[in-house]
Amino acid sequence: MSPITSGFQAVGLAGAENSGRAAVNTGAQLLNQDAQVLSNPDNPDLASPLVGATQSLLLTKAGAAVLETADKMTGTLLDVYA
């Protein structure tokens, strides 16, 4: 095992990237569900899907921040081992 690979495992970058991707994917799926509810003209409740859409956006942003941080950590580890 290379020092870089062991360094990635030590800080859990693969887990962070997976978590970030999962958060972005979940946010997109939830946003799609809320959009479908909002597009239904027979739906009397607009508040719940609008709140859900806002939460989906926050979840997606959080996932993107996790991915960005993992990317920076990868760069830092590559600089250290280079």
C-alpha positions as CSV (number, residue, x, y, z in Angstrom):
1,M,0.0,0.0,0.0
2,S,1.4,3.4,-1.0
3,P,1.8,6.2,1.6
4,I,-0.8,8.2,-0.2
5,T,-3.4,5.4,-0.1
6,S,-2.8,4.9,3.6
7,G,-3.1,8.6,4.2
8,F,-6.4,8.7,2.4
9,Q,-7.7,5.9,4.6
10,A,-6.3,7.6,7.7
11,V,-8.4,10.7,7.2
12,G,-11.4,8.9,5.7
13,L,-11.5,10.8,2.4
14,A,-13.3,8.0,0.6
15,G,-16.0,8.0,3.3
16,A,-16.3,11.8,3.1
17,E,-16.6,11.7,-0.7
18,N,-19.3,9.0,-0.5
19,S,-21.2,11.0,2.2
20,G,-21.0,14.2,0.1
21,R,-22.2,12.4,-3.0
22,A,-25.1,10.8,-1.1
23,A,-26.2,14.1,0.3
24,V,-26.2,15.7,-3.1
25,N,-28.1,12.8,-4.7
26,T,-30.6,12.8,-1.8
27,G,-31.1,16.5,-2.1
28,A,-31.8,16.2,-5.8
29,Q,-34.2,13.4,-5.3
30,L,-36.1,15.2,-2.6
31,L,-36.2,18.4,-4.7
32,N,-37.7,16.4,-7.6
33,Q,-40.4,15.0,-5.3
34,D,-41.2,18.5,-4.0
35,A,-41.4,19.9,-7.5
36,Q,-43.8,17.2,-8.5
37,V,-46.1,18.0,-5.5
38,L,-45.9,21.7,-6.4
39,S,-46.8,21.1,-10.0
40,N,-50.0,19.2,-9.0
41,P,-52.9,21.8,-9.4
42,D,-55.0,19.7,-7.0
43,N,-52.6,20.1,-4.1
44,P,-54.0,22.5,-1.6
45,D,-50.9,22.5,0.6
46,L,-48.0,24.6,-1.0
47,A,-46.2,25.3,2.2
48,S,-44.9,21.8,2.9
49,P,-43.3,21.3,-0.5
50,L,-41.8,24.8,-0.5
51,V,-40.2,24.1,2.9
52,G,-39.1,20.7,1.6
53,A,-37.5,22.4,-1.4
54,T,-35.6,24.8,0.8
55,Q,-34.4,21.8,3.0
56,S,-33.3,20.0,-0.2
57,L,-31.3,22.9,-1.3
58,L,-29.5,23.1,2.1
59,L,-28.8,19.4,2.0
60,T,-27.4,19.7,-1.5
61,K,-25.2,22.7,-0.5
62,A,-24.0,20.7,2.6
63,G,-23.0,17.7,0.4
64,A,-21.2,20.0,-2.0
65,A,-19.3,21.5,0.9
66,V,-18.3,18.1,2.1
67,L,-17.0,17.2,-1.4
68,E,-15.1,20.5,-1.7
69,T,-13.4,19.9,1.7
70,A,-12.5,16.3,0.7
71,D,-11.0,17.6,-2.5
72,K,-8.9,20.2,-0.6
73,M,-7.8,17.5,1.8
74,T,-6.7,15.3,-1.1
75,G,-4.7,18.2,-2.5
76,T,-3.1,18.8,0.9
77,L,-2.2,15.1,1.2
78,L,-0.7,15.1,-2.3
79,D,1.3,18.2,-1.4
80,V,2.6,16.5,1.8
81,Y,3.6,13.2,0.1
82,A,5.0,14.9,-3.0
